[in-house]
Amino acid sequence: MNPTPTPPENRLSGEAAVLSAPLVLPNGQVLPNRIAKAAMSEQLAVRGQLPGDALRTLYERWSQGGSGLLITGHVMVDPGALGEPSNVVVTDGTDLASLRAWARAARVGGSKVWMQLNHPGRQSPRTVTSRPVAPSEVPLQGLGPAFAPPRALSDGEIVGIIARFGAAAAVAREAGFDGVQLHAAHGYLASQFLSPRTNRRTDRWGGSLENRMRFLRELVRAVSPSRSREFAVSVKLNSADFQRGGFDDRDALEVLKALDAEGVDLYELSGGSYERAVMWEDRPPPQGSTLDREAFFLTFADDARKVTRTPLMVTGGFRTARGMALAVRSGSVDLVGLARPLALEPDLPAKILTGRADRAARPSLKTGLRQLDALLEGGYHQHQLQRMGQGKDPEVHPGILGALSAAARSTLFSPRPGLAR
């Protein structure tokens, strides 16, 4: 007698099962599922560069939306060095009450919440910083008068910035956050140290890759005293900056090997800078690719997996449950990062994990003019964060005119509003 045939696997429930699996990090912290809200610059700080009602409301909404991990938009460690005027800044424990309220709001739905720590270096707009600092005096190219030329940091200033990161991590832990992420991607200060295009120093902080990665290694060491089973340390790293003579994928693999010795719990892989903003492009997968390769940095994740067993997160391009699940099943990716999709559907993770959705909403915001499209995308998504901070629902399908109106009403302090992450 023939055995009863096994019913075919339900495709969506199988994907939900993969993405619902908990992830145990090297420090012992457990993320409840494989979907993370990646960092987006909210630009919602109130007077004193503090988190207020809007940030609490926004993060409570995201926490109730099913993400296993929420990574905040970049929190600056120096009030004199901001990426945008409305960034949150953490220097000491003076304002613990507002930080604790933010962390509590972000955990109401069971999410873990990590604070992303950053210093913009030369990527601080002229309207914010008239004389930014950087590893070397190399100005930004192709962005007109928006950014002032930087001055080179002294050795003592570099040491002081590293200490600021350590102090901010200690405050984050005391405030109830579950970890920190060091931003070493997208052309910000740590990324500037890594790239030979922007780091032309001849002292211990420049020259060889070993010296160029010294700043990032010291950042990890500075925050490591806060690391515990309850508090994770993560690094966001460029796979490359996609510029001739810059930081490339071979450099990135060597950095991953070196950081493994420092005790890192998760790497998020990305790429690009303000000069070559591949991380912000809303582009389809490369020609010939399939849904299982829909994210932008999966090829590098394959290579990274060969040199590190530390969990890897990839953000950028994920739009379908199938693509997310296949990336995790492949073994190269442990955590899927979503950014812009969660500006439109804050509960998308919950819908995917329960089988109520199999893809993200994708409004068409194309005018055919590349520069306008970039501003439109950024301003439109920024406006959705502002709406949710006010307790309103996002406008998911506004049409071009509606998107233009939303972008015009967004916080346009930054040359790239709503995109920094």
FIKE-873894 format. One record per residue (C-alpha): residue number from 1; residue in three letters; x, y, z negated. Coordinates in Angstrom, 2 decimals. Example, Ala and Ser with C-alpha at 12.3 -4.5 7.8 and 13.67 -1.06 7.14 Angstrom:
2
(pado 1; 'ALA'; (12.30; -4.50; -7.80))
(pado 2; 'SER'; (13.67; -1.06; -7.14))
This chain:
421
(pado 1; 'MET'; (0.00; 0.00; 0.00))
(pado 2; 'ASN'; (1.35; 3.43; 0.89))
(pado 3; 'PRO'; (1.97; 5.78; -2.04))
(pado 4; 'THR'; (-0.23; 8.82; -2.37))
(pado 5; 'PRO'; (1.53; 11.64; -0.49))
(pado 6; 'THR'; (2.90; 14.46; -2.61))
(pado 7; 'PRO'; (0.95; 17.61; -1.93))
(pado 8; 'PRO'; (3.02; 20.26; -0.16))
(pado 9; 'GLU'; (4.58; 22.88; -2.41))
(pado 10; 'ASN'; (2.66; 26.10; -2.60))
(pado 11; 'ARG'; (5.10; 28.55; -1.05))
(pado 12; 'LEU'; (4.21; 31.54; -3.18))
(pado 13; 'SER'; (4.04; 29.65; -6.46))
(pado 14; 'GLY'; (7.45; 28.14; -5.67))
(pado 15; 'GLU'; (8.90; 31.60; -5.14))
(pado 16; 'ALA'; (7.27; 32.85; -8.32))
(pado 17; 'ALA'; (8.78; 29.92; -10.23))
(pado 18; 'VAL'; (12.29; 30.79; -9.01))
(pado 19; 'LEU'; (11.91; 34.46; -9.91))
(pado 20; 'SER'; (10.26; 33.73; -13.28))
(pado 21; 'ALA'; (13.23; 31.75; -14.60))
(pado 22; 'PRO'; (15.05; 33.45; -17.51))
(pado 23; 'LEU'; (18.68; 34.51; -17.02))
(pado 24; 'VAL'; (21.16; 33.95; -19.86))
(pado 25; 'LEU'; (24.04; 36.44; -19.71))
(pado 26; 'PRO'; (27.59; 35.71; -20.87))
(pado 27; 'ASN'; (27.05; 37.59; -24.15))
(pado 28; 'GLY'; (23.98; 35.45; -24.89))
(pado 29; 'GLN'; (21.33; 38.05; -24.06))
(pado 30; 'VAL'; (18.36; 36.55; -22.21))
(pado 31; 'LEU'; (16.60; 38.43; -19.42))
(pado 32; 'PRO'; (13.01; 37.15; -19.15))
(pado 33; 'ASN'; (12.98; 36.91; -15.34))
(pado 34; 'ARG'; (15.05; 37.55; -12.21))
(pado 35; 'ILE'; (13.61; 40.92; -11.15))
(pado 36; 'ALA'; (15.22; 44.15; -12.34))
(pado 37; 'LYS'; (14.30; 47.76; -11.84))
(pado 38; 'ALA'; (17.51; 49.26; -10.49))
(pado 39; 'ALA'; (18.57; 52.77; -11.40))
(pado 40; 'MET'; (16.92; 55.76; -9.75))
(pado 41; 'SER'; (17.75; 59.30; -10.78))
(pado 42; 'GLU'; (14.50; 60.39; -12.40))
(pado 43; 'GLN'; (15.45; 64.07; -12.90))
(pado 44; 'LEU'; (12.92; 64.31; -15.72))
(pado 45; 'ALA'; (14.99; 65.46; -18.71))
(pado 46; 'VAL'; (13.55; 68.25; -20.83))
(pado 47; 'ARG'; (15.32; 71.17; -22.48))
(pado 48; 'GLY'; (18.60; 70.12; -24.03))
(pado 49; 'GLN'; (19.04; 67.34; -21.39))
(pado 50; 'LEU'; (16.88; 65.04; -23.51))
(pado 51; 'PRO'; (14.31; 62.38; -22.59))
(pado 52; 'GLY'; (10.80; 63.68; -23.20))
(pado 53; 'ASP'; (7.20; 62.59; -22.68))
(pado 54; 'ALA'; (7.55; 62.15; -18.92))
(pado 55; 'LEU'; (10.43; 59.68; -19.16))
(pado 56; 'ARG'; (8.71; 57.74; -21.93))
(pado 57; 'THR'; (5.48; 57.53; -19.94))
(pado 58; 'LEU'; (7.33; 56.46; -16.79))
(pado 59; 'TYR'; (9.32; 53.72; -18.50))
(pado 60; 'GLU'; (6.34; 52.39; -20.41))
(pado 61; 'ARG'; (4.60; 52.03; -17.05))
(pado 62; 'TRP'; (7.58; 50.14; -15.62))
(pado 63; 'SER'; (7.92; 47.90; -18.66))
(pado 64; 'GLN'; (4.28; 46.90; -18.41))
(pado 65; 'GLY'; (4.85; 46.15; -14.71))
(pado 66; 'GLY'; (6.73; 42.92; -15.25))
(pado 67; 'SER'; (10.40; 43.74; -14.60))
(pado 68; 'GLY'; (12.67; 41.60; -16.75))
(pado 69; 'LEU'; (15.27; 44.38; -16.91))
(pado 70; 'LEU'; (14.98; 48.15; -16.60))
(pado 71; 'ILE'; (18.16; 50.09; -15.81))
(pado 72; 'THR'; (17.76; 53.81; -16.38))
(pado 73; 'GLY'; (18.74; 56.47; -13.91))
(pado 74; 'HIS'; (22.22; 57.76; -14.54))
(pado 75; 'VAL'; (22.74; 59.30; -17.96))
(pado 76; 'MET'; (25.66; 61.70; -17.99))
(pado 77; 'VAL'; (28.33; 61.67; -20.68))
(pado 78; 'ASP'; (29.38; 65.32; -20.33))
(pado 79; 'PRO'; (26.93; 68.26; -20.39))
(pado 80; 'GLY'; (29.36; 70.18; -18.18))
(pado 81; 'ALA'; (29.32; 67.53; -15.45))
(pado 82; 'LEU'; (25.87; 66.70; -14.10))
(pado 83; 'GLY'; (24.72; 65.00; -10.93))
(pado 84; 'GLU'; (21.44; 66.98; -11.00))
(pado 85; 'PRO'; (20.21; 69.71; -13.36))
(pado 86; 'SER'; (17.58; 67.49; -15.00))
(pado 87; 'ASN'; (19.79; 64.54; -15.94))
(pado 88; 'VAL'; (19.69; 63.13; -19.47))
(pado 89; 'VAL'; (23.01; 63.65; -21.28))
(pado 90; 'VAL'; (24.29; 61.57; -24.20))
(pado 91; 'THR'; (27.35; 62.70; -26.14))
(pado 92; 'ASP'; (26.71; 61.81; -29.79))
(pado 93; 'GLY'; (23.92; 60.70; -32.11))
(pado 94; 'THR'; (22.49; 64.16; -32.71))
(pado 95; 'ASP'; (19.29; 63.49; -30.79))
(pado 96; 'LEU'; (18.70; 59.85; -31.66))
(pado 97; 'ALA'; (14.96; 60.30; -32.20))
(pado 98; 'SER'; (14.19; 61.08; -28.56))
(pado 99; 'LEU'; (16.49; 58.31; -27.32))
(pado 100; 'ARG'; (14.87; 55.79; -29.67))
(pado 101; 'ALA'; (11.43; 56.78; -28.42))
(pado 102; 'TRP'; (12.60; 56.28; -24.83))
(pado 103; 'ALA'; (14.03; 52.83; -25.60))
(pado 104; 'ARG'; (10.85; 51.77; -27.44))
(pado 105; 'ALA'; (8.66; 52.84; -24.52))
(pado 106; 'ALA'; (10.83; 50.88; -22.09))
(pado 107; 'ARG'; (10.48; 47.68; -24.11))
(pado 108; 'VAL'; (6.72; 47.62; -24.76))
(pado 109; 'GLY'; (6.09; 45.07; -22.02))
(pado 110; 'GLY'; (8.93; 42.76; -23.01))
(pado 111; 'SER'; (11.59; 44.18; -20.69))
(pado 112; 'LYS'; (15.20; 44.61; -21.66))
(pado 113; 'VAL'; (16.44; 48.15; -21.05))
(pado 114; 'TRP'; (19.99; 49.25; -20.25))
(pado 115; 'MET'; (21.25; 52.82; -20.10))
(pado 116; 'GLN'; (23.31; 53.60; -17.01))
(pado 117; 'LEU'; (26.27; 55.81; -17.95))
(pado 118; 'ASN'; (27.90; 58.04; -15.35))
(pado 119; 'HIS'; (30.13; 61.00; -14.62))
(pado 120; 'PRO'; (29.64; 62.60; -11.17))
(pado 121; 'GLY'; (33.20; 63.79; -10.63))
(pado 122; 'ARG'; (33.24; 65.82; -7.42))
(pado 123; 'GLN'; (29.62; 64.82; -6.61))
(pado 124; 'SER'; (28.18; 67.59; -8.76))
(pado 125; 'PRO'; (26.35; 70.23; -6.69))
(pado 126; 'ARG'; (27.74; 73.75; -6.62))
(pado 127; 'THR'; (24.48; 74.98; -8.18))
(pado 128; 'VAL'; (25.27; 72.82; -11.21))
(pado 129; 'THR'; (29.08; 72.91; -11.42))
(pado 130; 'SER'; (31.13; 75.63; -9.79))
(pado 131; 'ARG'; (34.40; 73.75; -10.28))
(pado 132; 'PRO'; (33.87; 69.98; -10.53))
(pado 133; 'VAL'; (36.64; 67.58; -11.48))
(pado 134; 'ALA'; (37.98; 64.52; -9.66))
(pado 135; 'PRO'; (41.04; 62.28; -9.59))
(pado 136; 'SER'; (42.52; 64.52; -6.87))
(pado 137; 'GLU'; (41.65; 67.77; -5.14))
(pado 138; 'VAL'; (39.81; 66.14; -2.23))
(pado 139; 'PRO'; (36.59; 67.96; -1.27))
(pado 140; 'LEU'; (33.47; 66.24; 0.02))
(pado 141; 'GLN'; (33.27; 66.16; 3.82))
(pado 142; 'GLY'; (30.22; 66.89; 5.95))
(pado 143; 'LEU'; (27.99; 68.34; 3.25))
(pado 144; 'GLY'; (28.56; 72.02; 3.91))
(pado 145; 'PRO'; (28.60; 74.44; 0.98))
(pado 146; 'ALA'; (26.51; 72.22; -1.31))
(pado 147; 'PHE'; (29.55; 70.99; -3.26))
(pado 148; 'ALA'; (32.48; 73.06; -4.48))
(pado 149; 'PRO'; (36.02; 71.71; -4.02))
(pado 150; 'PRO'; (37.12; 69.78; -7.12))
(pado 151; 'ARG'; (40.21; 70.22; -9.24))
(pado 152; 'ALA'; (42.36; 67.29; -10.30))
(pado 153; 'LEU'; (41.94; 65.95; -13.82))
(pado 154; 'SER'; (44.89; 65.94; -16.19))
(pado 155; 'ASP'; (45.94; 62.74; -17.94))
(pado 156; 'GLY'; (44.52; 64.03; -21.20))
(pado 157; 'GLU'; (41.19; 64.90; -19.60))
(pado 158; 'ILE'; (40.93; 61.40; -18.15))
(pado 159; 'VAL'; (41.49; 59.88; -21.57))
(pado 160; 'GLY'; (38.87; 62.22; -22.99))
(pado 161; 'ILE'; (36.26; 61.18; -20.40))
(pado 162; 'ILE'; (36.89; 57.52; -21.18))
(pado 163; 'ALA'; (36.28; 58.25; -24.86))
(pado 164; 'ARG'; (32.99; 59.94; -23.95))
(pado 165; 'PHE'; (31.76; 56.74; -22.29))
(pado 166; 'GLY'; (32.62; 54.76; -25.40))
(pado 167; 'ALA'; (30.79; 57.21; -27.64))
(pado 168; 'ALA'; (27.72; 57.24; -25.38))
(pado 169; 'ALA'; (27.56; 53.43; -25.40))
(pado 170; 'ALA'; (27.62; 53.40; -29.20))
(pado 171; 'VAL'; (24.76; 55.91; -29.25))
(pado 172; 'ALA'; (22.77; 53.84; -26.76))
(pado 173; 'ARG'; (23.12; 50.78; -28.96))
(pado 174; 'GLU'; (22.11; 52.70; -32.08))
(pado 175; 'ALA'; (19.09; 54.08; -30.23))
(pado 176; 'GLY'; (17.81; 50.59; -29.44))
(pado 177; 'PHE'; (18.88; 50.07; -25.84))
(pado 178; 'ASP'; (19.84; 46.50; -24.92))
(pado 179; 'GLY'; (22.97; 47.40; -22.99))
(pado 180; 'VAL'; (24.77; 49.87; -20.76))
(pado 181; 'GLN'; (25.71; 49.87; -17.10))
(pado 182; 'LEU'; (28.87; 51.70; -16.03))
(pado 183; 'HIS'; (28.32; 53.36; -12.65))
(pado 184; 'ALA'; (31.39; 52.67; -10.52))
(pado 185; 'ALA'; (29.66; 52.95; -7.14))
(pado 186; 'HIS'; (28.19; 55.50; -4.73))
(pado 187; 'GLY'; (31.12; 57.89; -4.85))
(pado 188; 'TYR'; (30.80; 59.01; -8.47))
(pado 189; 'LEU'; (33.88; 59.47; -10.67))
(pado 190; 'ALA'; (34.80; 55.82; -11.34))
(pado 191; 'SER'; (34.31; 55.10; -7.63))
(pado 192; 'GLN'; (36.50; 58.11; -6.78))
(pado 193; 'PHE'; (39.32; 56.62; -8.84))
(pado 194; 'LEU'; (39.00; 53.31; -6.99))
(pado 195; 'SER'; (39.20; 54.76; -3.47))
(pado 196; 'PRO'; (42.55; 55.76; -1.94))
(pado 197; 'ARG'; (40.69; 58.40; 0.08))
(pado 198; 'THR'; (39.75; 60.31; -3.06))
(pado 199; 'ASN'; (42.51; 59.17; -5.45))
(pado 200; 'ARG'; (45.88; 60.46; -4.25))
(pado 201; 'ARG'; (47.51; 60.52; -7.66))
(pado 202; 'THR'; (51.08; 59.32; -8.22))
(pado 203; 'ASP'; (50.79; 58.72; -11.97))
(pado 204; 'ARG'; (49.42; 55.70; -13.86))
(pado 205; 'TRP'; (45.90; 56.42; -12.55))
(pado 206; 'GLY'; (46.71; 56.29; -8.82))
(pado 207; 'GLY'; (48.69; 54.64; -6.05))
(pado 208; 'SER'; (48.38; 50.87; -6.25))
(pado 209; 'LEU'; (44.98; 49.19; -6.63))
(pado 210; 'GLU'; (46.07; 48.10; -10.10))
(pado 211; 'ASN'; (46.53; 51.75; -11.06))
(pado 212; 'ARG'; (43.39; 52.93; -9.24))
(pado 213; 'MET'; (41.26; 50.41; -11.14))
(pado 214; 'ARG'; (42.82; 51.41; -14.48))
(pado 215; 'PHE'; (40.13; 54.04; -15.12))
(pado 216; 'LEU'; (37.30; 51.53; -14.70))
(pado 217; 'ARG'; (39.04; 48.89; -16.80))
(pado 218; 'GLU'; (39.53; 51.45; -19.55))
(pado 219; 'LEU'; (35.85; 52.38; -19.35))
(pado 220; 'VAL'; (34.90; 48.74; -19.91))
(pado 221; 'ARG'; (37.30; 48.54; -22.84))
(pado 222; 'ALA'; (35.89; 51.75; -24.30))
(pado 223; 'VAL'; (32.31; 50.43; -24.36))
(pado 224; 'SER'; (33.23; 46.86; -25.34))
(pado 225; 'PRO'; (33.12; 47.50; -29.11))
(pado 226; 'SER'; (29.35; 47.93; -28.70))
(pado 227; 'ARG'; (29.00; 44.60; -26.88))
(pado 228; 'SER'; (27.21; 41.83; -28.77))
(pado 229; 'ARG'; (24.52; 39.23; -28.27))
(pado 230; 'GLU'; (22.01; 42.10; -28.50))
(pado 231; 'PHE'; (23.95; 44.56; -26.32))
(pado 232; 'ALA'; (25.23; 43.82; -22.81))
(pado 233; 'VAL'; (27.90; 45.55; -20.71))
(pado 234; 'SER'; (27.36; 45.79; -16.94))
(pado 235; 'VAL'; (29.23; 47.40; -14.06))
(pado 236; 'LYS'; (27.76; 48.71; -10.81))
(pado 237; 'LEU'; (30.46; 48.33; -8.16))
(pado 238; 'ASN'; (30.77; 49.23; -4.51))
(pado 239; 'SER'; (31.44; 46.36; -2.13))
(pado 240; 'ALA'; (33.05; 49.11; -0.02))
(pado 241; 'ASP'; (32.71; 52.83; 0.56))
(pado 242; 'PHE'; (32.44; 52.24; 4.35))
(pado 243; 'GLN'; (35.03; 54.87; 5.26))
(pado 244; 'ARG'; (38.30; 54.42; 7.11))
(pado 245; 'GLY'; (41.17; 54.14; 4.67))
(pado 246; 'GLY'; (38.86; 53.87; 1.68))
(pado 247; 'PHE'; (37.89; 51.24; -0.89))
(pado 248; 'ASP'; (37.05; 48.01; 0.95))
(pado 249; 'ASP'; (35.67; 44.56; 0.23))
(pado 250; 'ARG'; (39.11; 43.06; -0.42))
(pado 251; 'ASP'; (39.74; 45.72; -3.05))
(pado 252; 'ALA'; (36.32; 45.03; -4.57))
(pado 253; 'LEU'; (37.04; 41.32; -4.94))
(pado 254; 'GLU'; (40.31; 42.10; -6.74))
(pado 255; 'VAL'; (38.47; 44.48; -9.07))
(pado 256; 'LEU'; (35.91; 41.78; -9.90))
(pado 257; 'LYS'; (38.70; 39.36; -10.78))
(pado 258; 'ALA'; (40.32; 41.93; -13.06))
(pado 259; 'LEU'; (37.07; 42.93; -14.77))
(pado 260; 'ASP'; (36.27; 39.30; -15.56))
(pado 261; 'ALA'; (39.11; 39.41; -18.07))
(pado 262; 'GLU'; (37.50; 42.39; -19.84))
(pado 263; 'GLY'; (34.16; 40.78; -20.71))
(pado 264; 'VAL'; (31.40; 41.98; -18.35))
(pado 265; 'ASP'; (27.91; 40.47; -18.51))
(pado 266; 'LEU'; (26.57; 41.46; -15.08))
(pado 267; 'TYR'; (27.83; 43.03; -11.87))
(pado 268; 'GLU'; (25.48; 44.98; -9.65))
(pado 269; 'LEU'; (26.79; 45.12; -6.07))
(pado 270; 'SER'; (26.20; 48.11; -3.83))
(pado 271; 'GLY'; (28.13; 50.34; -1.44))
(pado 272; 'GLY'; (28.61; 53.80; 0.00))
(pado 273; 'SER'; (28.98; 57.37; -1.25))
(pado 274; 'TYR'; (27.48; 60.79; -0.54))
(pado 275; 'GLU'; (29.74; 60.99; 2.53))
(pado 276; 'ARG'; (28.57; 57.61; 3.86))
(pado 277; 'ALA'; (25.24; 56.95; 2.21))
(pado 278; 'VAL'; (24.53; 53.40; 3.36))
(pado 279; 'MET'; (22.93; 52.61; -0.02))
(pado 280; 'TRP'; (20.11; 55.09; 0.66))
(pado 281; 'GLU'; (19.26; 54.14; 4.21))
(pado 282; 'ASP'; (15.83; 52.65; 4.68))
(pado 283; 'ARG'; (16.88; 50.21; 7.37))
(pado 284; 'PRO'; (15.74; 46.74; 8.43))
(pado 285; 'PRO'; (17.98; 43.68; 8.07))
(pado 286; 'PRO'; (20.76; 43.42; 10.69))
(pado 287; 'GLN'; (19.70; 42.08; 14.07))
(pado 288; 'GLY'; (19.53; 38.32; 14.09))
(pado 289; 'SER'; (19.11; 38.04; 10.32))
(pado 290; 'THR'; (16.14; 36.37; 8.69))
(pado 291; 'LEU'; (14.13; 37.04; 5.59))
(pado 292; 'ASP'; (16.60; 35.06; 3.52))
(pado 293; 'ARG'; (19.16; 37.81; 4.25))
(pado 294; 'GLU'; (16.89; 40.81; 3.97))
(pado 295; 'ALA'; (18.97; 42.63; 1.33))
(pado 296; 'PHE'; (21.88; 44.84; 2.35))
(pado 297; 'PHE'; (24.81; 43.46; 0.32))
(pado 298; 'LEU'; (24.16; 39.71; 0.29))
(pado 299; 'THR'; (27.15; 38.86; 2.51))
(pado 300; 'PHE'; (29.48; 40.47; 0.00))
(pado 301; 'ALA'; (27.66; 38.67; -2.82))
(pado 302; 'ASP'; (28.57; 35.38; -1.11))
(pado 303; 'ASP'; (32.24; 36.38; -1.22))
(pado 304; 'ALA'; (31.98; 37.70; -4.78))
(pado 305; 'ARG'; (30.55; 34.41; -5.99))
(pado 306; 'LYS'; (33.77; 32.70; -4.89))
(pado 307; 'VAL'; (35.88; 34.81; -7.28))
(pado 308; 'THR'; (33.60; 35.27; -10.29))
(pado 309; 'ARG'; (31.06; 33.26; -12.25))
(pado 310; 'THR'; (29.70; 36.41; -13.92))
(pado 311; 'PRO'; (26.02; 36.94; -12.99))
(pado 312; 'LEU'; (25.50; 39.09; -9.88))
(pado 313; 'MET'; (22.70; 41.52; -9.06))
(pado 314; 'VAL'; (22.05; 42.92; -5.59))
(pado 315; 'THR'; (19.87; 45.97; -4.95))
(pado 316; 'GLY'; (18.79; 47.42; -1.61))
(pado 317; 'GLY'; (16.53; 46.01; 1.08))
(pado 318; 'PHE'; (14.51; 43.43; -0.85))
(pado 319; 'ARG'; (10.88; 43.70; 0.18))
(pado 320; 'THR'; (9.43; 40.16; 0.15))
(pado 321; 'ALA'; (9.01; 37.47; -2.49))
(pado 322; 'ARG'; (10.46; 34.98; -0.04))
(pado 323; 'GLY'; (13.61; 37.02; 0.52))
(pado 324; 'MET'; (14.07; 37.53; -3.22))
(pado 325; 'ALA'; (13.58; 33.86; -4.07))
(pado 326; 'LEU'; (15.86; 32.64; -1.30))
(pado 327; 'ALA'; (18.61; 34.99; -2.47))
(pado 328; 'VAL'; (18.38; 33.57; -6.00))
(pado 329; 'ARG'; (18.10; 29.99; -4.77))
(pado 330; 'SER'; (21.27; 30.44; -2.71))
(pado 331; 'GLY'; (23.30; 30.76; -5.90))
(pado 332; 'SER'; (25.04; 33.95; -4.76))
(pado 333; 'VAL'; (22.56; 36.23; -6.53))
(pado 334; 'ASP'; (21.28; 35.81; -10.08))
(pado 335; 'LEU'; (19.17; 38.96; -10.31))
(pado 336; 'VAL'; (17.22; 40.92; -7.69))
(pado 337; 'GLY'; (17.22; 44.69; -7.99))
(pado 338; 'LEU'; (14.27; 46.79; -6.83))
(pado 339; 'ALA'; (14.35; 50.59; -6.72))
(pado 340; 'ARG'; (12.11; 52.47; -4.28))
(pado 341; 'PRO'; (9.46; 49.71; -4.18))
(pado 342; 'LEU'; (8.90; 50.31; -7.91))
(pado 343; 'ALA'; (8.43; 54.02; -7.31))
(pado 344; 'LEU'; (5.32; 53.04; -5.35))
(pado 345; 'GLU'; (4.21; 49.86; -7.15))
(pado 346; 'PRO'; (5.45; 49.83; -10.74))
(pado 347; 'ASP'; (3.67; 46.52; -11.32))
(pado 348; 'LEU'; (5.06; 44.79; -8.22))
(pado 349; 'PRO'; (7.18; 42.33; -10.27))
(pado 350; 'ALA'; (4.13; 41.17; -12.24))
(pado 351; 'LYS'; (2.15; 40.74; -9.02))
(pado 352; 'ILE'; (4.94; 38.69; -7.42))
(pado 353; 'LEU'; (5.52; 36.57; -10.52))
(pado 354; 'THR'; (1.82; 35.70; -10.76))
(pado 355; 'GLY'; (1.33; 35.11; -7.03))
(pado 356; 'ARG'; (-0.87; 38.16; -6.48))
(pado 357; 'ALA'; (1.52; 39.72; -3.97))
(pado 358; 'ASP'; (4.21; 38.43; -1.65))
(pado 359; 'ARG'; (5.76; 41.70; -0.50))
(pado 360; 'ALA'; (6.24; 45.34; -1.35))
(pado 361; 'ALA'; (4.16; 48.12; 0.15))
(pado 362; 'ARG'; (6.09; 49.87; 2.90))
(pado 363; 'PRO'; (4.57; 53.16; 4.00))
(pado 364; 'SER'; (5.74; 54.52; 7.33))
(pado 365; 'LEU'; (7.53; 57.81; 6.74))
(pado 366; 'LYS'; (9.35; 58.21; 10.05))
(pado 367; 'THR'; (9.30; 61.47; 11.98))
(pado 368; 'GLY'; (12.04; 60.47; 14.41))
(pado 369; 'LEU'; (14.40; 63.13; 13.04))
(pado 370; 'ARG'; (17.08; 61.35; 10.98))
(pado 371; 'GLN'; (17.98; 64.20; 8.64))
(pado 372; 'LEU'; (14.35; 65.05; 8.02))
(pado 373; 'ASP'; (13.53; 61.39; 7.43))
(pado 374; 'ALA'; (16.25; 61.15; 4.75))
(pado 375; 'LEU'; (14.89; 64.20; 2.91))
(pado 376; 'LEU'; (11.34; 62.96; 3.39))
(pado 377; 'GLU'; (12.14; 59.53; 1.92))
(pado 378; 'GLY'; (13.94; 61.03; -1.05))
(pado 379; 'GLY'; (11.45; 63.75; -1.85))
(pado 380; 'TYR'; (8.45; 61.47; -1.41))
(pado 381; 'HIS'; (9.78; 58.80; -3.78))
(pado 382; 'GLN'; (10.95; 61.43; -6.26))
(pado 383; 'HIS'; (7.44; 62.84; -6.35))
(pado 384; 'GLN'; (6.05; 59.41; -7.24))
(pado 385; 'LEU'; (8.30; 59.25; -10.32))
(pado 386; 'GLN'; (7.03; 62.67; -11.34))
(pado 387; 'ARG'; (3.42; 61.55; -10.90))
(pado 388; 'MET'; (3.93; 58.46; -13.04))
(pado 389; 'GLY'; (5.67; 60.58; -15.67))
(pado 390; 'GLN'; (2.45; 62.61; -15.80))
(pado 391; 'GLY'; (0.40; 59.44; -16.29))
(pado 392; 'LYS'; (-0.88; 59.40; -12.69))
(pado 393; 'ASP'; (-0.78; 56.62; -10.11))
(pado 394; 'PRO'; (1.67; 56.78; -7.20))
(pado 395; 'GLU'; (0.43; 57.79; -3.73))
(pado 396; 'VAL'; (1.32; 54.64; -1.83))
(pado 397; 'HIS'; (0.04; 55.36; 1.70))
(pado 398; 'PRO'; (-0.03; 59.13; 2.12))
(pado 399; 'GLY'; (0.65; 59.33; 5.87))
(pado 400; 'ILE'; (3.33; 61.64; 7.26))
(pado 401; 'LEU'; (1.58; 64.87; 6.30))
(pado 402; 'GLY'; (0.91; 63.60; 2.80))
(pado 403; 'ALA'; (4.50; 62.43; 2.44))
(pado 404; 'LEU'; (5.80; 65.81; 3.63))
(pado 405; 'SER'; (3.57; 67.52; 1.08))
(pado 406; 'ALA'; (4.79; 65.18; -1.69))
(pado 407; 'ALA'; (8.41; 65.78; -0.74))
(pado 408; 'ALA'; (7.86; 69.53; -0.82))
(pado 409; 'ARG'; (6.39; 69.26; -4.32))
(pado 410; 'SER'; (9.23; 67.06; -5.63))
(pado 411; 'THR'; (12.19; 68.24; -7.67))
(pado 412; 'LEU'; (14.55; 69.36; -4.92))
(pado 413; 'PHE'; (17.49; 70.37; -7.10))
(pado 414; 'SER'; (19.77; 67.71; -5.62))
(pado 415; 'PRO'; (20.95; 67.56; -2.01))
(pado 416; 'ARG'; (19.68; 63.96; -2.06))
(pado 417; 'PRO'; (16.66; 64.11; -4.38))
(pado 418; 'GLY'; (15.35; 60.94; -5.88))
(pado 419; 'LEU'; (17.94; 58.73; -4.24))
(pado 420; 'ALA'; (20.87; 58.61; -6.63))
(pado 421; 'ARG'; (21.01; 55.29; -8.34))
